[in-house]
Amino acid sequence: MPNPPLLRYTGPARLLHWTMAVLVLMTIPVGFILLDLPQGRLQDTLFDLHRSIGVLLFVLVVIRLGWRLAHPPPPLPDDLPAWQRAASGTVHRLFYAILLIQPIVGWWGTSAFGAPINVFWLFELPPLVSKDEAAAKQILGWHGIIGITLSVAIAIHVGAALFHHFVRRDAVLRRML
């Protein structure tokens, strides 16, 4: 009996997924590294880059959500246990929530810190709140916790994809390739 045709995500969905994956995997380490750098030009440039990527990710996740609503993902394998279906849905919803919330929390914290948000050196976003360094410290602490949560979700997501590919040997990973 021949294998059924591989049902894949649409081309735009795959492009958005991999573009966002690269951007997230760039911005998380930059976010942690820049905190350990001495104040100066390099740190300022990395802050601008980190913030710019955050703004871009916010725009891309809104586009991706719109695309996903109009173009549902291909179905998961029929023999997938219910708990894995639930876990998959939960992790995907967590990704969307984090990728929408994280840039806003970063913008809020940066505004409270009194720093500009220079988006790829093209324009500045207006501050969301007045300068309040005590509040900024707390808000940016939340931003860091959200970043760690995102890192854990990525590890779960990648681990699950590899499990499907190498252990279950199903088409779950190939749908996004």
N, C-alpha and C positions, 0 to 999 in steps of 0.2 A: 504494500500500500504506500503510495507516495506521501511525502511530508506535505502538510497543508502550507499554503503560501505564508511567508513571514509578514505579519501585520506590524507595520512600523509607525512610529510617530511621523507626522508630516515634516517636510524639509524645514519650514520656518520654526517648528517646535524644536527640532534637533539643533538648528543653528542658535536659537535663543538659549537652549540648555547648555550647550558647550561654551558659548560666549560668556554666559553668566558664570559657569563653573570656573573658567580661566580667571575671570575678574575677581570672583570670591577668593579663589586660591592665591591670588596676588595680594589682595587687600588685607586678608587676615594676618599674614606674617608682617606685612608693612605696619599694620596697626600696633602690633606688639613691639616690633623693632624700634619704631620711632620714639617710643617712650623711654628707651634706654640710651638714646643718642644725646650728646650735649646740645644745648640750645645753639642755634645758628642756622646757616643757609641750608645745609643738608636736611636737618630736621624740619625746617619750614617747608622745603620742597616736598618731602615725604608726607607731611600733613596735608599739603595741597593735593597731592596725588591721591592719598587715601580718601579725602573728602570728595574729590572729583569722581573717583570710581564709585563711591557710595551713591552719589547723585545719579550717575549713569545706571547703576544697578536698580535703583528705585524706578527709573523710567522703564528699564527693560522688564522688570517684574510686572509692572502694570500692563505692558504690551503682552507679556507672556500669559498673564491671567486672562486677558481679553481673548487671546488666541485659543487658549485652552477651553474657555467657555464655548467658543464657536466650533472648536475641533476637538472633541473628546479623545482621550488617549486610547490606544488599542487595548483590547481586553487582556487581562492577565490570564495565564494558563488555567484551564478548567479544574485541574487537579491541585491547585494551590490551596493549602489549608486556610480556613477562615481567619485564624489569628494572623497569618502572614498578609492576607488582604487588608485586614484592619491596620496592621503595623505600617504597611506601605502607604495607605491613605493618611494615617496620622503623621508620618514623617514628611510626606509631601505638603500637607496643610501647614505643618510647622515651618517648613522652608518658606512657603509663601508668606506666612505671618512674620517670620523673622526678617525676610528680605524687604518687607514693607515697613516694619517698625524700626529696624536698626538704623537706616539712614535718617529717619525723623528724630530718633533719640540722639544720634550724633549731631545733627543740626541744632537741636535744642541745647545740648551740652556745650557745643562750640559757641553758640550764641551767648549762653550764660557765662562762658569763659571770657568773652569779649573778642574772640578771634574772628577774622573774616573767613568766609567760605568762598574761595576763589575756584570756580569750576573750570578746570583745564586752562586756566589763565585767560579765559574768554570773558567771563562775567562773574560778579559776586552775587550770592544769595543774600537777601536781607536777613538781619537777625530776627529770630522768633521771640526772644525775650531780652530784657535789659541785662546788663552785666551783673553777675552775682557769682563770684568765684567759689563760694561755699556750695551753692547749688550746683555749679558746674562740676565740682569734684564728685558729688553724689551721682549726678546724671551720667557723667562719663564713666563712673564705676559700673553703673547699670549697662552702659554700652559695652564695656569689657565683658561682663557676665553674659550678655546676649551673644557676643562674639564667641565665647567659649561654648555656649549652647549650640551655636551654629556649627562649630568645629566638631562637636560630638555628633550632631545630626548628619554631618557629611561623612564621618567615619562609619556610622550605621548604614547610610545610603550606599557608600562604596562597598562596604562589607557585604551587604545584601546582594548587590549587583554581582559581585565576584562569587558569592555562594550560588546564585542562580546559574552563573556561567560554568563554574568548575565542578560544583557538587551536584546540583539538580540537572545540569546540562540542558536547560530549557532556553527559550528565546527571549527571556526578559531583558537581558543586557543588549542583545542584538537589535531590539526594537529601537534603541536610541543611537545606535551606531550607523 
